Amino acid sequence: MPKQVDHESRRRQIAAAVCQLADESGLEGVTLRDVAARAQVSMGAVQRCFGTKEEMLVFALGHIGERITARVSARLAASPAQSARTAVGHAVTEVSLVHEEHRAEARVWLAFVAQAAVSPPLAGILRTNYAHLQSLFARLIAESSGTPAPDRAARALLALADGLTTHVLVGHLSPTGALDILDDHLNRLWNEQAH
């Protein structure tokens, strides 16, 4: 009897291989053959899971977005009694990928962002991920700061997080410097609402 394969588990295994290869050499270094070798599956297994390389990349990007969102949710759930200002700070810190343990994920994320500029399917996944995170930030801001424009504040915060990721990754800012900028921005946001 042939071995049963968990299709979703296999797709996630392949997505992890895509991310490892993208971390090492960017998305241009991701080939079906290399993905199969890294995932320790056959080329046929990769092709059964994904009809095209772009479909594989779209799934891998969605997988990264899910991991980041899950990490944000876990961070918020870990400290339910915290102030809303602190909750927003924790959430945006997880999204900004400035910590050393997220450096590989930041490299992969930015490789996908660059590719999304010329790939409408990848751009669509990014828009969905950004919309979800923006909604989360807007909800947290609205619940606590009393700002009259929580969506606008959330958009600015998300753009700042993305920018800080890039600046830390290329060495323009240290992680501590990026977190200081983020903290200053949040303090201004909350102080503006207090007046």
N, CA, C and O of each residue as an XYZ file, in Angstrom:
780
protein
N       0.844     -1.176      0.000
C       0.000      0.000      0.000
C       0.889      1.239      0.000
O       1.823      1.316      0.798
N       0.618      2.235     -0.896
C       1.456      3.429     -0.948
C       1.343      4.249      0.332
O       0.301      4.277      0.988
N       2.428      4.906      0.663
C       2.481      5.746      1.856
C       1.578      6.971      1.666
O       1.625      7.629      0.627
N       0.757      7.269      2.681
C      -0.104      8.452      2.637
C       0.715      9.680      3.027
O       1.487      9.644      3.984
N       0.538     10.760      2.279
C       1.285     11.990      2.535
C       0.301     13.073      2.944
O      -0.719     13.276      2.284
N       0.605     13.762      4.022
C      -0.189     14.903      4.450
C       0.174     16.062      3.525
O       1.248     16.655      3.638
N      -0.743     16.372      2.609
C      -0.479     17.366      1.561
C      -0.125     18.740      2.148
O       0.820     19.385      1.695
N      -0.875     19.176      3.143
C      -0.624     20.502      3.732
C       0.725     20.525      4.452
O       1.458     21.511      4.370
N       1.044     19.462      5.143
C       2.337     19.372      5.825
C       3.482     19.408      4.803
O       4.502     20.057      5.034
N       3.311     18.721      3.694
C       4.331     18.721      2.637
C       4.501     20.127      2.058
O       5.623     20.570      1.811
N       3.384     20.823      1.844
C       3.454     22.198      1.308
C       4.212     23.114      2.271
O       4.989     23.965      1.838
N       3.990     22.943      3.557
C       4.688     23.768      4.551
C       6.177     23.412      4.601
O       7.021     24.290      4.781
N       6.494     22.137      4.444
C       7.887     21.691      4.397
C       8.597     22.338      3.199
O       9.735     22.793      3.312
N       7.920     22.370      2.075
C       8.489     22.985      0.870
C       8.619     24.492      1.068
O       9.619     25.084      0.662
N       7.620     25.117      1.688
C       7.685     26.561      1.949
C       8.878     26.897      2.842
O       9.553     27.903      2.624
N       9.136     26.069      3.832
C      10.288     26.286      4.707
C      11.589     26.202      3.911
O      12.516     26.976      4.148
N      11.657     25.264      2.970
C      12.849     25.145      2.115
C      13.002     26.384      1.236
O      14.114     26.880      1.052
N      11.893     26.887      0.692
C      11.936     28.116     -0.109
C      12.525     29.256      0.730
O      13.384     30.002      0.260
N      12.059     29.380      1.960
C      12.529     30.460      2.829
C      14.009     30.319      3.154
O      14.739     31.310      3.178
N      14.453     29.095      3.403
C      15.880     28.884      3.684
C      16.733     29.285      2.491
O      17.759     29.947      2.650
N      16.314     28.889      1.307
C      17.075     29.237      0.095
C      17.029     30.732     -0.178
O      18.034     31.326     -0.569
N      15.853     31.350      0.028
C      15.737     32.793     -0.188
C      16.612     33.553      0.791
O      17.171     34.593      0.441
N      16.741     33.056      2.007
C      17.611     33.690      2.999
C      19.066     33.626      2.560
O      19.825     34.568      2.786
N      19.456     32.534      1.940
C      20.847     32.342      1.540
C      21.216     33.103      0.273
O      22.326     33.624      0.165
N      20.277     33.173     -0.704
C      20.674     33.772     -1.987
C      19.573     34.575     -2.669
O      19.648     34.824     -3.872
N      18.558     34.981     -1.921
C      17.475     35.755     -2.525
C      16.557     34.858     -3.332
O      16.837     33.674     -3.519
N      15.468     35.422     -3.806
C      14.498     34.620     -4.551
C      15.027     34.159     -5.904
O      14.560     33.153     -6.438
N      15.992     34.879     -6.462
C      16.546     34.441     -7.742
C      17.296     33.126     -7.599
O      17.513     32.424     -8.586
N      17.692     32.790     -6.375
C      18.392     31.544     -6.132
C      17.466     30.379     -5.828
O      17.929     29.272     -5.551
N      16.161     30.618     -5.877
C      15.195     29.564     -5.569
C      14.776     28.866     -6.855
O      14.067     29.438     -7.683
N      15.223     27.625     -7.013
C      14.805     26.812     -8.161
C      14.032     25.611     -7.632
O      14.191     25.218     -6.476
N      13.199     25.034     -8.482
C      12.432     23.861     -8.064
C      13.365     22.720     -7.636
O      13.104     22.010     -6.665
N      14.441     22.572     -8.378
C      15.394     21.496     -8.074
C      16.041     21.716     -6.696
O      16.146     20.787     -5.896
N      16.469     22.953     -6.436
C      17.092     23.236     -5.140
C      16.090     23.122     -3.994
O      16.432     22.653     -2.908
N      14.850     23.553     -4.241
C      13.811     23.432     -3.215
C      13.567     21.967     -2.892
O      13.474     21.597     -1.721
N      13.463     21.133     -3.914
C      13.250     19.702     -3.699
C      14.395     19.108     -2.874
O      14.165     18.348     -1.934
N      15.617     19.460     -3.235
C      16.773     18.933     -2.503
C      16.759     19.409     -1.049
O      17.000     18.617     -0.138
N      16.477     20.698     -0.825
C      16.482     21.237      0.539
C      15.347     20.637      1.373
O      15.526     20.364      2.560
N      14.194     20.435      0.759
C      13.048     19.862      1.473
C      13.152     18.343      1.599
O      12.357     17.710      2.294
N      14.139     17.772      0.918
C      14.361     16.322      0.911
C      13.139     15.575      0.374
O      12.673     14.585      0.937
N      12.645     16.111     -0.756
C      11.540     15.463     -1.476
C      11.922     15.423     -2.947
O      12.894     16.054     -3.362
N      11.165     14.689     -3.719
C      11.456     14.606     -5.151
C      10.933     15.842     -5.875
O      10.073     16.558     -5.362
N      11.459     16.082     -7.067
C      10.936     17.160     -7.917
C       9.448     16.934     -8.180
O       8.661     17.881     -8.194
N       9.072     15.676     -8.387
C       7.674     15.352     -8.627
C       6.790     15.737     -7.453
O       5.659     16.183     -7.647
N       7.300     15.566     -6.225
C       6.526     15.951     -5.034
C       6.299     17.454     -5.005
O       5.210     17.920     -4.668
N       7.332     18.211     -5.360
C       7.184     19.672     -5.412
C       6.154     20.041     -6.470
O       5.288     20.884     -6.231
N       6.245     19.416     -7.632
C       5.324     19.734     -8.727
C       3.899     19.288     -8.437
O       2.953     19.892     -8.943
N       3.726     18.246     -7.636
C       2.366     17.835     -7.251
C       1.759     18.828     -6.272
O       0.546     19.037     -6.264
N       2.603     19.440     -5.447
C       2.110     20.416     -4.467
C       1.867     21.784     -5.093
O       0.951     22.501     -4.692
N       2.689     22.144     -6.075
C       2.617     23.478     -6.686
C       2.755     23.346     -8.200
O       3.706     22.746     -8.701
N       1.799     23.913     -8.911
C       1.822     23.824    -10.368
C       2.918     24.654    -11.006
O       3.429     24.304    -12.070
N       3.281     25.759    -10.354
C       4.300     26.651    -10.909
C       5.205     27.157     -9.780
O       4.879     27.034     -8.599
N       6.325     27.715    -10.166
C       7.222     28.316     -9.178
C       6.513     29.479     -8.492
O       6.644     29.657     -7.281
N       5.766     30.271     -9.255
C       5.074     31.417     -8.653
C       4.057     30.965     -7.620
O       3.921     31.596     -6.572
N       3.344     29.889     -7.896
C       2.387     29.355     -6.920
C       3.116     28.943     -5.638
O       2.614     29.152     -4.533
N       4.283     28.366     -5.796
C       5.090     27.963     -4.645
C       5.541     29.187     -3.845
O       5.512     29.171     -2.615
N       5.957     30.249     -4.546
C       6.388     31.472     -3.870
C       5.226     32.149     -3.152
O       5.388     32.646     -2.037
N       4.061     32.169     -3.783
C       2.876     32.770     -3.167
C       2.544     32.035     -1.865
O       2.256     32.666     -0.848
N       2.587     30.705     -1.900
C       2.305     29.938     -0.694
C       3.356     30.227      0.378
O       3.010     30.400      1.547
N       4.631     30.282     -0.004
C       5.700     30.532      0.968
C       5.535     31.907      1.610
O       5.734     32.049      2.816
N       5.176     32.919      0.822
C       4.967     34.256      1.377
C       3.785     34.252      2.344
O       3.852     34.866      3.408
N       2.715     33.570      1.983
C       1.577     33.450      2.895
C       1.975     32.765      4.192
O       1.499     33.127      5.268
N       2.849     31.773      4.084
C       3.350     31.040      5.242
C       4.131     31.980      6.176
O       3.977     31.905      7.395
N       4.953     32.850      5.617
C       5.710     33.815      6.424
C       4.745     34.770      7.117
O       4.883     35.042      8.310
N       3.778     35.272      6.375
C       2.791     36.180      6.956
C       2.045     35.538      8.117
O       1.794     36.184      9.134
N       1.689     34.262      7.962
C       1.008     33.540      9.042
C       1.899     33.429     10.270
O       1.430     33.582     11.398
N       3.180     33.164     10.053
C       4.106     33.041     11.197
C       4.227     34.360     11.944
O       4.220     34.379     13.175
N       4.337     35.467     11.209
C       4.464     36.772     11.857
C       3.181     37.105     12.618
O       3.236     37.558     13.762
N       2.043     36.885     11.993
C       0.764     37.168     12.636
C       0.585     36.300     13.882
O       0.105     36.783     14.907
N       0.964     35.038     13.801
C       0.855     34.143     14.958
C       1.764     34.619     16.093
O       1.386     34.554     17.263
N       2.957     35.096     15.747
C       3.884     35.588     16.763
C       3.317     36.837     17.442
O       3.427     36.989     18.659
N       2.706     37.739     16.646
C       2.092     38.945     17.214
C       0.959     38.542     18.155
O       0.866     39.055     19.270
N       0.104     37.633     17.715
C      -1.031     37.187     18.544
C      -0.544     36.538     19.834
O      -1.104     36.780     20.903
N       0.495     35.717     19.735
C       1.040     35.056     20.923
C       1.624     36.081     21.889
O       1.460     35.965     23.103
N       2.300     37.074     21.346
C       2.899     38.119     22.203
C       1.812     38.896     22.927
O       1.963     39.219     24.105
N       0.716     39.200     22.237
C      -0.383     39.931     22.868
C      -1.098     39.062     23.905
O      -1.489     39.553     24.964
N      -1.267     37.785     23.606
C      -1.953     36.882     24.529
C      -1.115     36.601     25.772
O      -1.662     36.299     26.833
N       0.202     36.697     25.651
C       1.090     36.389     26.770
C       0.984     37.417     27.897
O       1.299     37.111     29.047
N       0.545     38.623     27.573
C       0.456     39.695     28.574
C      -0.882     40.409     28.474
O      -0.914     41.584     28.108
N      -1.989     39.740     28.786
C      -3.300     40.350     28.579
C      -3.590     41.559     29.465
O      -4.475     42.349     29.137
N      -2.879     41.726     30.567
C      -3.163     42.840     31.473
C      -2.359     44.090     31.143
O      -2.444     45.081     31.869
N      -1.592     44.069     30.080
C      -0.730     45.196     29.757
C      -1.543     46.393     29.263
O      -2.699     46.243     28.866
N      -0.937     47.573     29.291
C      -1.607     48.761     28.759
C      -1.717     48.638     27.249
O      -0.967     47.897     26.614
N      -2.654     49.370     26.690
C      -2.821     49.334     25.237
C      -1.578     49.868     24.544
O      -1.194     49.352     23.494
N      -0.946     50.878     25.098
C       0.292     51.435     24.528
C       1.356     50.341     24.458
O       2.052     50.208     23.452
N       1.475     49.565     25.524
C       2.441     48.468     25.557
C       2.057     47.386     24.555
O       2.920     46.829     23.876
N       0.772     47.091     24.462
C       0.308     46.071     23.513
C       0.657     46.470     22.085
O       1.143     45.645     21.312
N       0.413     47.723     21.730
C       0.760     48.198     20.385
C       2.268     48.108     20.181
O       2.725     47.692     19.116
N       3.042     48.493     21.190
C       4.500     48.411     21.093
C       4.980     46.988     20.865
O       5.853     46.747     20.032
N       4.411     46.045     21.605
C       4.789     44.641     21.415
C       4.441     44.170     20.005
O       5.246     43.514     19.344
N       3.241     44.509     19.555
C       2.795     44.056     18.229
C       3.695     44.613     17.131
O       4.142     43.867     16.260
N       3.961     45.904     17.166
C       4.759     46.509     16.095
C       6.218     46.065     16.175
O       6.891     45.991     15.147
N       6.711     45.774     17.359
C       8.075     45.261     17.492
C       8.203     43.895     16.819
O       9.205     43.619     16.161
N       7.195     43.044     16.981
C       7.217     41.736     16.321
C       7.172     41.889     14.803
O       7.837     41.143     14.085
N       6.398     42.842     14.317
C       6.266     43.053     12.869
C       7.532     43.653     12.274
O       7.868     43.377     11.123
N       8.236     44.472     13.050
C       9.400     45.169     12.493
C      10.605     44.264     12.257
O      11.526     44.656     11.541
N      10.625     43.072     12.834
C      11.691     42.084     12.572
C      13.094     42.653     12.808
O      14.013     42.359     12.043
N      13.266     43.461     13.853
C      14.578     44.060     14.095
C      15.451     43.231     15.029
O      16.658     43.462     15.096
N      14.885     42.289     15.740
C      15.686     41.483     16.659
C      16.541     40.482     15.892
O      16.180     40.034     14.804
N      17.670     40.146     16.480
C      18.626     39.239     15.837
C      17.983     37.905     15.467
O      18.274     37.356     14.404
N      17.116     37.378     16.326
C      16.506     36.077     16.042
C      15.541     36.116     14.855
O      15.115     35.071     14.362
N      15.201     37.321     14.401
C      14.311     37.451     13.234
C      15.052     37.918     11.979
O      14.425     38.224     10.965
N      16.379     37.971     12.046
C      17.165     38.510     10.935
C      16.964     37.717      9.650
O      16.807     38.305      8.580
N      16.967     36.397      9.740
C      16.759     35.574      8.532
C      15.365     35.821      7.964
O      15.199     35.952      6.752
N      14.372     35.884      8.836
C      13.008     36.134      8.381
C      12.902     37.513      7.724
O      12.173     37.677      6.746
N      13.621     38.498      8.253
C      13.623     39.839      7.657
C      14.215     39.808      6.253
O      13.686     40.442      5.340
N      15.315     39.071      6.076
C      15.926     38.969      4.742
C      14.953     38.337      3.750
O      14.827     38.796      2.614
N      14.274     37.292      4.184
C      13.320     36.606      3.304
C      12.136     37.522      3.004
O      11.711     37.629      1.853
N      11.601     38.184      4.031
C      10.463     39.096      3.850
C      10.806     40.169      2.817
O      10.021     40.434      1.907
N      11.978     40.780      2.963
C      12.350     41.857      2.034
C      12.620     41.322      0.624
O      12.392     42.035     -0.353
N      13.095     40.097      0.505
C      13.258     39.496     -0.826
C      11.892     39.358     -1.491
O      11.748     39.618     -2.686
N      10.895     38.949     -0.720
C       9.541     38.829     -1.255
C       8.944     40.199     -1.584
O       8.260     40.347     -2.597
N       9.195     41.192     -0.742
C       8.680     42.544     -1.015
C       9.254     43.054     -2.331
O       8.527     43.620     -3.148
N      10.553     42.859     -2.543
C      11.174     43.300     -3.795
C      10.564     42.566     -4.989
O      10.282     43.186     -6.014
N      10.361     41.269     -4.871
C       9.791     40.490     -5.972
C       8.333     40.880     -6.230
O       7.861     40.822     -7.365
N       7.624     41.277     -5.166
C       6.208     41.652     -5.302
C       6.025     42.884     -6.183
O       4.946     43.100     -6.734
N       7.074     43.690     -6.318
C       6.987     44.871     -7.181
C       6.756     44.483     -8.638
O       6.245     45.287     -9.418
N       7.128     43.261     -9.011
C       6.948     42.798    -10.394
C       6.074     41.552    -10.486
O       5.941     40.967    -11.561
N       5.480     41.145     -9.374
C       4.635     39.948     -9.356
C       3.280     40.280     -8.729
O       3.174     40.355     -7.505
N       2.247     40.481     -9.545
C       0.921     40.798     -8.979
C       0.423     39.768     -7.962
O      -0.175     40.178     -6.966
N       0.628     38.459     -8.144
C       0.159     37.526     -7.109
C       0.853     37.729     -5.754
O       0.205     37.667     -4.709
N       2.170     37.972     -5.776
C       2.880     38.234     -4.525
C       2.425     39.558     -3.922
O       2.261     39.664     -2.707
N       2.222     40.563     -4.762
C       1.738     41.858     -4.271
C       0.376     41.694     -3.602
O       0.099     42.340     -2.591
N      -0.465     40.843     -4.156
C      -1.777     40.598     -3.565
C      -1.675     39.986     -2.175
O      -2.416     40.368     -1.270
N      -0.762     39.041     -2.004
C      -0.551     38.426     -0.684
C      -0.052     39.474      0.304
O      -0.512     39.527      1.444
N       0.889     40.308     -0.134
C       1.409     41.354      0.752
C       0.305     42.322      1.155
O       0.211     42.696      2.324
N      -0.531     42.733      0.206
C      -1.627     43.650      0.536
C      -2.550     43.025      1.580
O      -2.998     43.703      2.505
N      -2.830     41.743      1.429
C      -3.684     41.053      2.400
C      -3.019     41.022      3.774
O      -3.665     41.307      4.783
N      -1.735     40.678      3.816
C      -1.004     40.647      5.091
C      -0.970     42.023      5.734
O      -1.224     42.161      6.930
N      -0.654     43.044      4.939
C      -0.597     44.401      5.480
C      -1.969     44.858      5.966
O      -2.067     45.506      7.008
N      -3.019     44.533      5.234
C      -4.372     44.935      5.643
C      -4.740     44.297      6.980
O      -5.338     44.943      7.841
N      -4.381     43.032      7.147
C      -4.680     42.350      8.406
C      -3.934     43.003      9.572
O      -4.523     43.271     10.619
N      -2.641     43.257      9.385
C      -1.852     43.882     10.444
C      -2.328     45.309     10.721
O      -2.386     45.736     11.874
N      -2.665     46.035      9.667
C      -3.166     47.402      9.844
C      -4.464     47.393     10.656
O      -4.657     48.244     11.524
N      -5.341     46.448     10.379
C      -6.598     46.341     11.138
C      -6.318     46.049     12.609
O      -6.954     46.619     13.496
N      -5.365     45.161     12.858
C      -4.996     44.849     14.240
C      -4.458     46.089     14.944
O      -4.882     46.406     16.055
N      -3.527     46.790     14.305
C      -2.976     48.006     14.906
C      -4.065     49.044     15.133
O      -4.112     49.670     16.192
N      -4.946     49.235     14.147
C      -6.015     50.234     14.264
C      -6.941     49.894     15.431
O      -7.360     50.779     16.176
N      -7.254     48.617     15.584
C      -8.124     48.210     16.698
C      -7.459     48.503     18.032
O      -8.095     49.046     18.936
N      -6.179     48.148     18.164
C      -5.460     48.405     19.414
C      -5.360     49.902     19.703
O      -5.523     50.332     20.845
N      -5.093     50.684     18.673
C      -4.979     52.139     18.847
C      -6.330     52.730     19.223
O      -6.407     53.560     20.130
N      -7.393     52.319     18.544
C      -8.726     52.853     18.816
C      -9.199     52.513     20.227
O      -9.872     53.316     20.872
N      -8.845     51.319     20.700
C      -9.275     50.889     22.031
C      -8.622     51.686     23.137
O      -9.128     51.724     24.259
N      -7.505     52.321     22.838
C      -6.741     52.893     23.932
C      -6.382     54.356     23.809
O      -6.364     55.070     24.812
N      -6.101     54.811     22.638
C      -5.537     56.156     22.550
C      -6.577     57.231     22.321
O      -6.318     58.405     22.584
N      -7.744     56.856     21.837
C      -8.759     57.866     21.559
C      -8.443     58.698     20.328
O      -9.061     59.739     20.107
N      -7.490     58.251     19.526
C      -7.152     59.003     18.327
C      -8.345     59.036     17.378
O      -9.030     58.027     17.210
N      -8.602     60.193     16.751
C      -9.742     60.270     15.842
C      -9.507     59.542     14.517
O     -10.452     59.332     13.757
N      -8.285     59.161     14.235
C      -7.970     58.505     12.963
C      -7.108     57.266     13.217
O      -5.934     57.253     12.846
N      -7.667     56.225     13.844
C      -6.836     55.053     14.160
C      -6.314     54.335     12.917
O      -5.219     53.774     12.956
N      -7.075     54.337     11.803
C      -6.588     53.675     10.587
C      -5.352     54.379     10.036
O      -4.393     53.734      9.613
N      -5.386     55.696     10.047
C      -4.237     56.464      9.558
C      -3.016     56.248     10.443
O      -1.904     56.070      9.945
N      -3.226     56.265     11.752
C      -2.117     56.027     12.685
C      -1.563     54.613     12.500
O      -0.354     54.398     12.581
N      -2.456     53.650     12.251
C      -2.022     52.268     12.039
C      -1.220     52.138     10.750
O      -0.218     51.423     10.718
N      -1.644     52.819      9.686
C      -0.892     52.782      8.412
C       0.514     53.331      8.613
O       1.489     52.759      8.125
N       0.613     54.455      9.342
C       1.925     55.063      9.594
C       2.807     54.118     10.410
O       3.999     53.973     10.136
N       2.217     53.488     11.399
C       2.971     52.578     12.248
C       3.477     51.367     11.465
O       4.613     50.934     11.655
N       2.644     50.829     10.596
C       3.032     49.692      9.769
C       4.148     50.085      8.799
O       5.098     49.327      8.605
N       4.036     51.261      8.195
C       5.088     51.733      7.284
C       6.400     51.948      8.044
O       7.476     51.634      7.535
N       6.306     52.484      9.261
C       7.500     52.674     10.074
C       8.150     51.323     10.394
O       9.370     51.183     10.308
N       7.339     50.341     10.760
C       7.878     49.010     11.080
C       8.610     48.424      9.876
O       9.704     47.877     10.018
N       8.012     48.537      8.701
C       8.661     48.020      7.491
C       9.973     48.750      7.210
O      10.982     48.128      6.878
N       9.948     50.055      7.345
C      11.157     50.844      7.109
C      12.259     50.495      8.088
O      13.423     50.382      7.703
N      11.904     50.323      9.342
C      12.909     49.969     10.340
C      13.523     48.609     10.050
O      14.716     48.406     10.273
N      12.716     47.672      9.552
C      13.239     46.359      9.165
C      14.365     46.524      8.150
O      15.440     45.941      8.292
N      14.099     47.326      7.132
C      15.092     47.554      6.083
C      16.340     48.226      6.636
O      17.456     47.803      6.337
N      16.162     49.267      7.436
C      17.312     50.022      7.954
C      18.199     49.170      8.856
O      19.422     49.303      8.827
N      17.595     48.302      9.650
C      18.399     47.409     10.498
C      19.097     46.364      9.635
O      20.270     46.057      9.851
N      18.387     45.827      8.675
C      18.941     44.761      7.850
C      20.174     45.214      7.068
O      21.130     44.451      6.922
N      20.159     46.434      6.571
C      21.305     46.912      5.791
C      22.370     47.581      6.663
O      23.394     48.034      6.152
N      22.132     47.643      7.974
C      23.137     48.176      8.883
C      23.100     49.678      9.071
O      24.020     50.244      9.663
N      22.059     50.341      8.582
C      21.947     51.790      8.782
C      21.564     52.123     10.221
O      21.970     53.156     10.752
N      20.783     51.247     10.849
C      20.396     51.400     12.244
C      20.718     50.114     12.995
O      20.687     49.022     12.428
N      21.023     50.260     14.265
C      21.140     49.081     15.125
C      19.731     48.694     15.570
O      18.818     49.517     15.507
N      19.546     47.461     16.016
C      18.235     47.095     16.551
C      17.795     48.017     17.686
O      16.623     48.385     17.773
N      18.733     48.388     18.554
C      18.400     49.288     19.664
C      17.977     50.653     19.142
O      17.020     51.244     19.644
N      18.684     51.155     18.138
C      18.316     52.442     17.546
C      16.941     52.397     16.914
O      16.168     53.348     17.032
N      16.631     51.296     16.241
C      15.315     51.146     15.617
C      14.223     51.102     16.671
O      13.176     51.728     16.508
N      14.459     50.368     17.748
C      13.457     50.288     18.812
C      13.269     51.632     19.503
O      12.163     51.955     19.936
N      14.348     52.429     19.611
C      14.225     53.777     20.179
C      13.341     54.658     19.300
O      12.504     55.405     19.809
N      13.523     54.574     17.989
C      12.693     55.348     17.057
C      11.237     54.926     17.180
O      10.336     55.763     17.211
N      11.023     53.638     17.250
C       9.665     53.108     17.393
C       9.027     53.591     18.699
O       7.866     53.997     18.718
N       9.789     53.543     19.774
C       9.290     53.992     21.071
C       8.966     55.489     21.046
O       7.940     55.910     21.580
N       9.832     56.286     20.431
C       9.566     57.730     20.303
C       8.264     57.973     19.542
O       7.460     58.819     19.932
N       8.061     57.226     18.452
C       6.844     57.398     17.653
C       5.599     57.048     18.470
O       4.606     57.775     18.434
N       5.653     55.954     19.193
C       4.507     55.556     20.010
C       4.243     56.564     21.124
O       3.089     56.878     21.417
N       5.307     57.072     21.745
C       5.127     58.091     22.793
C       4.463     59.339     22.225
O       3.573     59.909     22.856
N       4.889     59.768     21.034
C       4.256     60.945     20.405
C       2.791     60.668     20.095
O       1.933     61.521     20.320
N       2.506     59.484     19.581
C       1.126     59.130     19.259
C       0.245     59.190     20.505
O      -0.849     59.753     20.469
N       0.717     58.616     21.592
C      -0.094     58.602     22.816
C      -0.143     59.992     23.460
O      -1.170     60.367     24.026
N       0.947     60.761     23.384
C       0.945     62.111     23.962
C       0.034     63.043     23.202
O      -0.613     63.903     23.800
N      -0.028     62.884     21.876
C      -0.939     63.719     21.062
C      -2.385     63.476     21.476
O      -3.198     64.400     21.484
N      -2.700     62.238     21.819
C      -4.085     61.920     22.186
C      -4.427     62.421     23.580
O      -5.599     62.610     23.908
N      -3.398     62.638     24.407
C      -3.639     63.102     25.763
C      -3.985     64.594     25.797
O      -4.520     65.092     26.788
N      -3.677     65.296     24.717
C      -3.923     66.756     24.700
C      -5.134     67.104     23.893
O      -5.481     68.280     23.776
